[in-house]
């Protein structure tokens, strides 16, 4: 888990992140992402849709072990982040 946190923090510093399911889905369909991180408490319907499009685009998808509040905190945001995309 520490490795994925380091990857997220590095992407945030480089401004290579997209937050939110809609924005992440659009980027997945355009094949612009290298990694998608889904919080543990993401609604199942959204998680399945993200996983489906990640598989189609060949993008790595990671189910994060922490909830959206913790993912938001790792991203240095004062709000919850349910889905995070990391740009190529």
Biopython code that builds the backbone (N, CA, C, O; Angstrom):
import numpy as np
from Bio.PDB.StructureBuilder import StructureBuilder

atoms = [
    (1, "UNK", "N", (0.821, -1.197, 0.000)),
    (1, "UNK", "CA", (0.000, 0.000, 0.000)),
    (1, "UNK", "C", (0.859, 1.253, 0.000)),
    (1, "UNK", "O", (0.475, 2.262, -0.590)),
    (2, "UNK", "N", (1.995, 1.207, 0.640)),
    (2, "UNK", "CA", (2.868, 2.384, 0.693)),
    (2, "UNK", "C", (3.325, 2.775, -0.710)),
    (2, "UNK", "O", (3.505, 3.958, -0.998)),
    (3, "UNK", "N", (3.512, 1.782, -1.585)),
    (3, "UNK", "CA", (3.963, 2.060, -2.945)),
    (3, "UNK", "C", (2.898, 2.824, -3.740)),
    (3, "UNK", "O", (3.229, 3.758, -4.471)),
    (4, "UNK", "N", (1.637, 2.442, -3.605)),
    (4, "UNK", "CA", (0.566, 3.125, -4.330)),
    (4, "UNK", "C", (0.388, 4.536, -3.773)),
    (4, "UNK", "O", (0.106, 5.466, -4.529)),
    (5, "UNK", "N", (0.549, 4.704, -2.464)),
    (5, "UNK", "CA", (0.456, 6.034, -1.865)),
    (5, "UNK", "C", (1.563, 6.937, -2.401)),
    (5, "UNK", "O", (1.330, 8.112, -2.687)),
    (6, "UNK", "N", (2.752, 6.391, -2.533)),
    (6, "UNK", "CA", (3.879, 7.162, -3.068)),
    (6, "UNK", "C", (3.603, 7.558, -4.526)),
    (6, "UNK", "O", (3.890, 8.686, -4.926)),
    (7, "UNK", "N", (3.054, 6.643, -5.307)),
    (7, "UNK", "CA", (2.708, 6.927, -6.698)),
    (7, "UNK", "C", (1.671, 8.045, -6.776)),
    (7, "UNK", "O", (1.787, 8.948, -7.605)),
    (8, "UNK", "N", (0.660, 7.985, -5.913)),
    (8, "UNK", "CA", (-0.381, 9.014, -5.896)),
    (8, "UNK", "C", (0.208, 10.368, -5.508)),
    (8, "UNK", "O", (-0.050, 11.373, -6.171)),
    (9, "UNK", "N", (0.997, 10.394, -4.436)),
    (9, "UNK", "CA", (1.595, 11.656, -3.987)),
    (9, "UNK", "C", (2.487, 12.266, -5.064)),
    (9, "UNK", "O", (2.478, 13.480, -5.265)),
    (10, "UNK", "N", (3.250, 11.435, -5.749)),
    (10, "UNK", "CA", (4.112, 11.912, -6.819)),
    (10, "UNK", "C", (3.277, 12.504, -7.965)),
    (10, "UNK", "O", (3.619, 13.558, -8.500)),
    (11, "UNK", "N", (2.195, 11.833, -8.335)),
    (11, "UNK", "CA", (1.317, 12.311, -9.410)),
    (11, "UNK", "C", (0.651, 13.630, -9.023)),
    (11, "UNK", "O", (0.481, 14.509, -9.867)),
    (12, "UNK", "N", (0.274, 13.773, -7.753)),
    (12, "UNK", "CA", (-0.338, 15.020, -7.281)),
    (12, "UNK", "C", (0.669, 16.161, -7.398)),
    (12, "UNK", "O", (0.324, 17.252, -7.853)),
    (13, "UNK", "N", (1.911, 15.910, -6.987)),
    (13, "UNK", "CA", (2.958, 16.933, -7.074)),
    (13, "UNK", "C", (3.212, 17.357, -8.516)),
    (13, "UNK", "O", (3.478, 18.529, -8.781)),
    (14, "UNK", "N", (3.132, 16.412, -9.446)),
    (14, "UNK", "CA", (3.380, 16.705, -10.860)),
    (14, "UNK", "C", (2.124, 17.179, -11.589)),
    (14, "UNK", "O", (2.152, 17.417, -12.797)),
    (15, "UNK", "N", (1.020, 17.313, -10.847)),
    (15, "UNK", "CA", (-0.255, 17.749, -11.415)),
    (15, "UNK", "C", (-0.716, 16.820, -12.549)),
    (15, "UNK", "O", (-1.143, 17.276, -13.610)),
    (16, "UNK", "N", (-0.617, 15.516, -12.298)),
    (16, "UNK", "CA", (-0.992, 14.517, -13.303)),
    (16, "UNK", "C", (-2.185, 13.685, -12.831)),
    (16, "UNK", "O", (-2.291, 12.503, -13.158)),
    (17, "UNK", "N", (-3.080, 14.305, -12.063)),
    (17, "UNK", "CA", (-4.217, 13.557, -11.544)),
    (17, "UNK", "C", (-5.538, 14.123, -12.042)),
    (17, "UNK", "O", (-5.665, 15.313, -12.329)),
    (18, "UNK", "N", (-6.505, 13.240, -12.132)),
    (18, "UNK", "CA", (-7.892, 13.600, -12.418)),
    (18, "UNK", "C", (-8.723, 13.017, -11.289)),
    (18, "UNK", "O", (-8.523, 11.866, -10.901)),
    (19, "UNK", "N", (-9.649, 13.796, -10.763)),
    (19, "UNK", "CA", (-10.464, 13.325, -9.656)),
    (19, "UNK", "C", (-11.928, 13.306, -10.057)),
    (19, "UNK", "O", (-12.431, 14.235, -10.689)),
    (20, "UNK", "N", (-12.593, 12.237, -9.680)),
    (20, "UNK", "CA", (-14.011, 12.092, -9.974)),
    (20, "UNK", "C", (-14.250, 11.043, -11.043)),
    (20, "UNK", "O", (-13.428, 10.840, -11.936)),
    (21, "UNK", "N", (-15.382, 10.385, -10.936)),
    (21, "UNK", "CA", (-15.672, 9.275, -11.852)),
    (21, "UNK", "C", (-15.931, 9.747, -13.275)),
    (21, "UNK", "O", (-15.470, 9.109, -14.221)),
    (22, "UNK", "N", (-16.657, 10.849, -13.452)),
    (22, "UNK", "CA", (-16.967, 11.312, -14.811)),
    (22, "UNK", "C", (-15.704, 11.712, -15.571)),
    (22, "UNK", "O", (-15.502, 11.316, -16.719)),
    (23, "UNK", "N", (-14.866, 12.499, -14.916)),
    (23, "UNK", "CA", (-13.621, 12.945, -15.563)),
    (23, "UNK", "C", (-12.694, 11.765, -15.843)),
    (23, "UNK", "O", (-12.055, 11.702, -16.894)),
    (24, "UNK", "N", (-12.627, 10.843, -14.908)),
    (24, "UNK", "CA", (-11.773, 9.668, -15.074)),
    (24, "UNK", "C", (-12.296, 8.781, -16.208)),
    (24, "UNK", "O", (-11.507, 8.265, -16.999)),
    (25, "UNK", "N", (-13.601, 8.602, -16.295)),
    (25, "UNK", "CA", (-14.179, 7.798, -17.385)),
    (25, "UNK", "C", (-13.876, 8.414, -18.749)),
    (25, "UNK", "O", (-13.513, 7.701, -19.685)),
    (26, "UNK", "N", (-14.022, 9.722, -18.864)),
    (26, "UNK", "CA", (-13.712, 10.389, -20.134)),
    (26, "UNK", "C", (-12.253, 10.165, -20.518)),
    (26, "UNK", "O", (-11.949, 9.888, -21.679)),
    (27, "UNK", "N", (-11.354, 10.284, -19.550)),
    (27, "UNK", "CA", (-9.928, 10.090, -19.822)),
    (27, "UNK", "C", (-9.624, 8.628, -20.164)),
    (27, "UNK", "O", (-8.764, 8.353, -21.001)),
    (28, "UNK", "N", (-10.324, 7.696, -19.521)),
    (28, "UNK", "CA", (-10.145, 6.275, -19.845)),
    (28, "UNK", "C", (-10.552, 5.994, -21.286)),
    (28, "UNK", "O", (-9.862, 5.274, -22.007)),
    (29, "UNK", "N", (-11.668, 6.565, -21.693)),
    (29, "UNK", "CA", (-12.151, 6.349, -23.059)),
    (29, "UNK", "C", (-11.210, 6.969, -24.090)),
    (29, "UNK", "O", (-11.142, 6.508, -25.229)),
    (30, "UNK", "N", (-10.489, 8.008, -23.690)),
    (30, "UNK", "CA", (-9.533, 8.664, -24.594)),
    (30, "UNK", "C", (-8.134, 8.068, -24.454)),
    (30, "UNK", "O", (-7.193, 8.539, -25.093)),
    (31, "UNK", "N", (-7.991, 7.027, -23.615)),
    (31, "UNK", "CA", (-6.711, 6.347, -23.379)),
    (31, "UNK", "C", (-5.625, 7.317, -22.913)),
    (31, "UNK", "O", (-4.510, 7.309, -23.436)),
    (32, "UNK", "N", (-5.958, 8.153, -21.928)),
    (32, "UNK", "CA", (-5.035, 9.150, -21.409)),
    (32, "UNK", "C", (-4.457, 8.803, -20.037)),
    (32, "UNK", "O", (-3.647, 9.559, -19.502)),
    (33, "UNK", "N", (-4.866, 7.665, -19.461)),
    (33, "UNK", "CA", (-4.464, 7.339, -18.098)),
    (33, "UNK", "C", (-3.532, 6.131, -18.044)),
    (33, "UNK", "O", (-3.604, 5.226, -18.876)),
    (34, "UNK", "N", (-2.658, 6.146, -17.042)),
    (34, "UNK", "CA", (-1.788, 4.996, -16.819)),
    (34, "UNK", "C", (-2.253, 4.169, -15.625)),
    (34, "UNK", "O", (-1.910, 2.993, -15.507)),
    (35, "UNK", "N", (-3.042, 4.792, -14.734)),
    (35, "UNK", "CA", (-3.509, 4.105, -13.527)),
    (35, "UNK", "C", (-4.812, 4.729, -13.059)),
    (35, "UNK", "O", (-4.993, 5.944, -13.135)),
    (36, "UNK", "N", (-5.714, 3.893, -12.574)),
    (36, "UNK", "CA", (-6.957, 4.354, -11.960)),
    (36, "UNK", "C", (-7.010, 3.772, -10.556)),
    (36, "UNK", "O", (-6.794, 2.576, -10.362)),
    (37, "UNK", "N", (-7.301, 4.630, -9.570)),
    (37, "UNK", "CA", (-7.410, 4.201, -8.182)),
    (37, "UNK", "C", (-8.847, 4.442, -7.737)),
    (37, "UNK", "O", (-9.386, 5.537, -7.899)),
    (38, "UNK", "N", (-9.462, 3.395, -7.172)),
    (38, "UNK", "CA", (-10.850, 3.458, -6.725)),
    (38, "UNK", "C", (-10.858, 3.248, -5.208)),
    (38, "UNK", "O", (-10.288, 2.276, -4.713)),
    (39, "UNK", "N", (-11.496, 4.149, -4.477)),
    (39, "UNK", "CA", (-11.579, 4.046, -3.014)),
    (39, "UNK", "C", (-12.409, 2.826, -2.619)),
    (39, "UNK", "O", (-13.256, 2.357, -3.381)),
    (40, "UNK", "N", (-12.151, 2.330, -1.428)),
    (40, "UNK", "CA", (-12.835, 1.119, -0.968)),
    (40, "UNK", "C", (-14.344, 1.306, -0.818)),
    (40, "UNK", "O", (-15.096, 0.337, -0.927)),
    (41, "UNK", "N", (-14.793, 2.528, -0.570)),
    (41, "UNK", "CA", (-16.224, 2.765, -0.389)),
    (41, "UNK", "C", (-16.897, 3.359, -1.633)),
    (41, "UNK", "O", (-17.970, 3.955, -1.538)),
    (42, "UNK", "N", (-16.272, 3.197, -2.776)),
    (42, "UNK", "CA", (-16.865, 3.650, -4.035)),
    (42, "UNK", "C", (-18.111, 2.811, -4.319)),
    (42, "UNK", "O", (-18.086, 1.593, -4.146)),
    (43, "UNK", "N", (-19.204, 3.455, -4.756)),
    (43, "UNK", "CA", (-20.400, 2.671, -5.093)),
    (43, "UNK", "C", (-20.072, 1.599, -6.135)),
    (43, "UNK", "O", (-19.322, 1.842, -7.081)),
    (44, "UNK", "N", (-20.645, 0.416, -5.944)),
    (44, "UNK", "CA", (-20.321, -0.734, -6.787)),
    (44, "UNK", "C", (-20.557, -0.468, -8.273)),
    (44, "UNK", "O", (-19.755, -0.878, -9.113)),
    (45, "UNK", "N", (-21.646, 0.213, -8.598)),
    (45, "UNK", "CA", (-21.967, 0.492, -9.999)),
    (45, "UNK", "C", (-20.846, 1.314, -10.663)),
    (45, "UNK", "O", (-20.452, 1.031, -11.795)),
    (46, "UNK", "N", (-20.351, 2.311, -9.964)),
    (46, "UNK", "CA", (-19.276, 3.149, -10.502)),
    (46, "UNK", "C", (-17.983, 2.355, -10.599)),
    (46, "UNK", "O", (-17.275, 2.437, -11.603)),
    (47, "UNK", "N", (-17.668, 1.580, -9.552)),
    (47, "UNK", "CA", (-16.444, 0.776, -9.546)),
    (47, "UNK", "C", (-16.437, -0.218, -10.708)),
    (47, "UNK", "O", (-15.405, -0.415, -11.350)),
    (48, "UNK", "N", (-17.582, -0.841, -10.978)),
    (48, "UNK", "CA", (-17.670, -1.804, -12.078)),
    (48, "UNK", "C", (-17.496, -1.119, -13.432)),
    (48, "UNK", "O", (-16.840, -1.656, -14.325)),
    (49, "UNK", "N", (-18.082, 0.060, -13.581)),
    (49, "UNK", "CA", (-17.964, 0.808, -14.830)),
    (49, "UNK", "C", (-16.507, 1.226, -15.067)),
    (49, "UNK", "O", (-15.995, 1.111, -16.181)),
    (50, "UNK", "N", (-15.852, 1.706, -14.018)),
    (50, "UNK", "CA", (-14.445, 2.103, -14.113)),
    (50, "UNK", "C", (-13.593, 0.887, -14.479)),
    (50, "UNK", "O", (-12.746, 0.970, -15.368)),
    (51, "UNK", "N", (-13.812, -0.241, -13.799)),
    (51, "UNK", "CA", (-13.045, -1.457, -14.069)),
    (51, "UNK", "C", (-13.247, -1.930, -15.504)),
    (51, "UNK", "O", (-12.301, -2.379, -16.151)),
    (52, "UNK", "N", (-14.476, -1.830, -16.000)),
    (52, "UNK", "CA", (-14.788, -2.253, -17.371)),
    (52, "UNK", "C", (-14.006, -1.416, -18.391)),
    (52, "UNK", "O", (-13.358, -1.962, -19.284)),
    (53, "UNK", "N", (-14.074, -0.104, -18.252)),
    (53, "UNK", "CA", (-13.379, 0.761, -19.207)),
    (53, "UNK", "C", (-11.859, 0.706, -19.035)),
    (53, "UNK", "O", (-11.119, 0.886, -20.002)),
    (54, "UNK", "N", (-11.400, 0.462, -17.828)),
    (54, "UNK", "CA", (-9.955, 0.297, -17.615)),
    (54, "UNK", "C", (-9.464, -0.958, -18.330)),
    (54, "UNK", "O", (-8.392, -0.953, -18.935)),
    (55, "UNK", "N", (-10.241, -2.020, -18.260)),
    (55, "UNK", "CA", (-9.874, -3.267, -18.929)),
    (55, "UNK", "C", (-9.857, -3.077, -20.444)),
    (55, "UNK", "O", (-8.941, -3.547, -21.118)),
    (56, "UNK", "N", (-10.850, -2.399, -20.973)),
    (56, "UNK", "CA", (-10.919, -2.158, -22.419)),
    (56, "UNK", "C", (-9.714, -1.352, -22.898)),
    (56, "UNK", "O", (-9.132, -1.651, -23.940)),
    (57, "UNK", "N", (-9.343, -0.321, -22.124)),
    (57, "UNK", "CA", (-8.239, 0.553, -22.542)),
    (57, "UNK", "C", (-6.868, 0.000, -22.160)),
    (57, "UNK", "O", (-5.843, 0.553, -22.559)),
    (58, "UNK", "N", (-6.844, -1.082, -21.393)),
    (58, "UNK", "CA", (-5.567, -1.656, -20.969)),
    (58, "UNK", "C", (-4.892, -0.859, -19.871)),
    (58, "UNK", "O", (-3.673, -0.919, -19.710)),
    (59, "UNK", "N", (-5.687, -0.110, -19.114)),
    (59, "UNK", "CA", (-5.177, 0.717, -18.024)),
    (59, "UNK", "C", (-5.238, -0.059, -16.722)),
    (59, "UNK", "O", (-6.224, -0.742, -16.446)),
    (60, "UNK", "N", (-4.188, 0.044, -15.923)),
    (60, "UNK", "CA", (-4.158, -0.631, -14.628)),
    (60, "UNK", "C", (-5.189, 0.009, -13.704)),
    (60, "UNK", "O", (-5.294, 1.233, -13.625)),
    (61, "UNK", "N", (-5.944, -0.831, -13.011)),
    (61, "UNK", "CA", (-6.952, -0.364, -12.063)),
    (61, "UNK", "C", (-6.615, -0.935, -10.696)),
    (61, "UNK", "O", (-6.305, -2.119, -10.566)),
    (62, "UNK", "N", (-6.677, -0.081, -9.672)),
    (62, "UNK", "CA", (-6.310, -0.504, -8.320)),
    (62, "UNK", "C", (-7.445, -0.171, -7.362)),
    (62, "UNK", "O", (-7.867, 0.982, -7.279)),
    (63, "UNK", "N", (-7.940, -1.167, -6.641)),
    (63, "UNK", "CA", (-8.946, -0.951, -5.599)),
    (63, "UNK", "C", (-8.186, -0.592, -4.324)),
    (63, "UNK", "O", (-7.524, -1.439, -3.724)),
    (64, "UNK", "N", (-8.289, 0.673, -3.921)),
    (64, "UNK", "CA", (-7.554, 1.189, -2.766)),
    (64, "UNK", "C", (-8.140, 0.612, -1.489)),
    (64, "UNK", "O", (-9.354, 0.430, -1.394)),
    (65, "UNK", "N", (-7.304, 0.325, -0.513)),
    (65, "UNK", "CA", (-7.775, -0.288, 0.726)),
    (65, "UNK", "C", (-8.401, 0.723, 1.683)),
    (65, "UNK", "O", (-9.039, 0.334, 2.661)),
    (66, "UNK", "N", (-8.226, 2.007, 1.414)),
    (66, "UNK", "CA", (-8.774, 3.043, 2.284)),
    (66, "UNK", "C", (-10.001, 3.689, 1.655)),
    (66, "UNK", "O", (-10.234, 3.576, 0.452)),
    (67, "UNK", "N", (-10.769, 4.360, 2.481)),
    (67, "UNK", "CA", (-11.995, 5.015, 2.022)),
    (67, "UNK", "C", (-11.687, 6.330, 1.314)),
    (67, "UNK", "O", (-10.544, 6.786, 1.289)),
    (68, "UNK", "N", (-12.721, 6.926, 0.744)),
    (68, "UNK", "CA", (-12.568, 8.139, -0.063)),
    (68, "UNK", "C", (-12.015, 9.325, 0.727)),
    (68, "UNK", "O", (-11.285, 10.139, 0.162)),
    (69, "UNK", "N", (-12.340, 9.446, 2.010)),
    (69, "UNK", "CA", (-11.794, 10.550, 2.816)),
    (69, "UNK", "C", (-10.278, 10.441, 2.917)),
    (69, "UNK", "O", (-9.569, 11.441, 2.798)),
    (70, "UNK", "N", (-9.782, 9.226, 3.135)),
    (70, "UNK", "CA", (-8.340, 9.017, 3.239)),
    (70, "UNK", "C", (-7.653, 9.238, 1.897)),
    (70, "UNK", "O", (-6.549, 9.780, 1.846)),
    (71, "UNK", "N", (-8.301, 8.820, 0.811)),
    (71, "UNK", "CA", (-7.740, 9.050, -0.522)),
    (71, "UNK", "C", (-7.666, 10.550, -0.809)),
    (71, "UNK", "O", (-6.686, 11.026, -1.381)),
    (72, "UNK", "N", (-8.685, 11.281, -0.419)),
    (72, "UNK", "CA", (-8.666, 12.735, -0.557)),
    (72, "UNK", "C", (-7.544, 13.358, 0.250)),
    (72, "UNK", "O", (-6.894, 14.299, -0.208)),
    (73, "UNK", "N", (-7.312, 12.844, 1.442)),
    (73, "UNK", "CA", (-6.235, 13.348, 2.302)),
    (73, "UNK", "C", (-4.867, 13.090, 1.679)),
    (73, "UNK", "O", (-3.994, 13.957, 1.728)),
    (74, "UNK", "N", (-4.671, 11.926, 1.101)),
    (74, "UNK", "CA", (-3.411, 11.605, 0.436)),
    (74, "UNK", "C", (-3.184, 12.539, -0.749)),
    (74, "UNK", "O", (-2.047, 12.896, -1.059)),
    (75, "UNK", "N", (-4.279, 12.934, -1.410)),
    (75, "UNK", "CA", (-4.210, 13.850, -2.558)),
    (75, "UNK", "C", (-4.117, 15.314, -2.115)),
    (75, "UNK", "O", (-4.094, 16.218, -2.950)),
    (76, "UNK", "N", (-4.065, 15.539, -0.806)),
    (76, "UNK", "CA", (-4.003, 16.891, -0.234)),
    (76, "UNK", "C", (-5.227, 17.725, -0.579)),
    (76, "UNK", "O", (-5.121, 18.918, -0.864)),
    (77, "UNK", "N", (-6.384, 17.087, -0.550)),
    (77, "UNK", "CA", (-7.642, 17.763, -0.847)),
    (77, "UNK", "C", (-8.514, 17.757, 0.405)),
    (77, "UNK", "O", (-8.501, 16.787, 1.163)),
    (78, "UNK", "N", (-9.275, 18.837, 0.628)),
    (78, "UNK", "CA", (-10.143, 18.898, 1.820)),
    (78, "UNK", "C", (-11.497, 18.218, 1.589)),
    (78, "UNK", "O", (-12.472, 18.521, 2.277)),
    (79, "UNK", "N", (-11.551, 17.310, 0.632)),
    (79, "UNK", "CA", (-12.799, 16.613, 0.317)),
    (79, "UNK", "C", (-12.498, 15.166, -0.030)),
    (79, "UNK", "O", (-11.343, 14.793, -0.237)),
    (80, "UNK", "N", (-13.538, 14.359, -0.091)),
    (80, "UNK", "CA", (-13.396, 12.943, -0.425)),
    (80, "UNK", "C", (-13.106, 12.767, -1.910)),
    (80, "UNK", "O", (-13.620, 13.511, -2.746)),
    (81, "UNK", "N", (-12.283, 11.782, -2.227)),
    (81, "UNK", "CA", (-11.979, 11.427, -3.614)),
    (81, "UNK", "C", (-12.295, 9.938, -3.767)),
    (81, "UNK", "O", (-11.609, 9.086, -3.202)),
    (82, "UNK", "N", (-13.332, 9.642, -4.531)),
    (82, "UNK", "CA", (-13.766, 8.263, -4.703)),
    (82, "UNK", "C", (-13.008, 7.578, -5.832)),
    (82, "UNK", "O", (-12.654, 6.403, -5.728)),
    (83, "UNK", "N", (-12.758, 8.328, -6.929)),
    (83, "UNK", "CA", (-12.043, 7.781, -8.084)),
    (83, "UNK", "C", (-10.950, 8.764, -8.471)),
    (83, "UNK", "O", (-11.185, 9.968, -8.574)),
    (84, "UNK", "N", (-9.755, 8.232, -8.683)),
    (84, "UNK", "CA", (-8.600, 9.043, -9.053)),
    (84, "UNK", "C", (-7.950, 8.442, -10.276)),
    (84, "UNK", "O", (-7.679, 7.241, -10.319)),
    (85, "UNK", "N", (-7.697, 9.278, -11.275)),
    (85, "UNK", "CA", (-6.986, 8.844, -12.477)),
    (85, "UNK", "C", (-5.624, 9.500, -12.522)),
    (85, "UNK", "O", (-5.489, 10.685, -12.215)),
    (86, "UNK", "N", (-4.612, 8.736, -12.905)),
    (86, "UNK", "CA", (-3.261, 9.269, -13.049)),
    (86, "UNK", "C", (-2.920, 9.253, -14.532)),
    (86, "UNK", "O", (-2.930, 8.210, -15.186)),
    (87, "UNK", "N", (-2.615, 10.459, -15.046)),
    (87, "UNK", "CA", (-2.325, 10.624, -16.472)),
    (87, "UNK", "C", (-1.006, 9.974, -16.842)),
    (87, "UNK", "O", (-0.105, 9.820, -16.016)),
    (88, "UNK", "N", (-0.919, 9.592, -18.127)),
    (88, "UNK", "CA", (0.314, 9.006, -18.681)),
    (88, "UNK", "C", (1.413, 10.037, -18.702)),
    (88, "UNK", "O", (2.528, 9.742, -19.132)),
]
sb = StructureBuilder()
sb.init_structure("model")
sb.init_model(0)
sb.init_chain("A")
sb.init_seg("    ")
for serial, (resi, resn, name, xyz) in enumerate(atoms, 1):
    if name == "N":
        sb.init_residue(resn, " ", resi, " ")
    sb.init_atom(name, np.array(xyz, "f"), 0.0, 1.0, " ", f" {name:<3s}", serial, name[0])
structure = sb.get_structure()
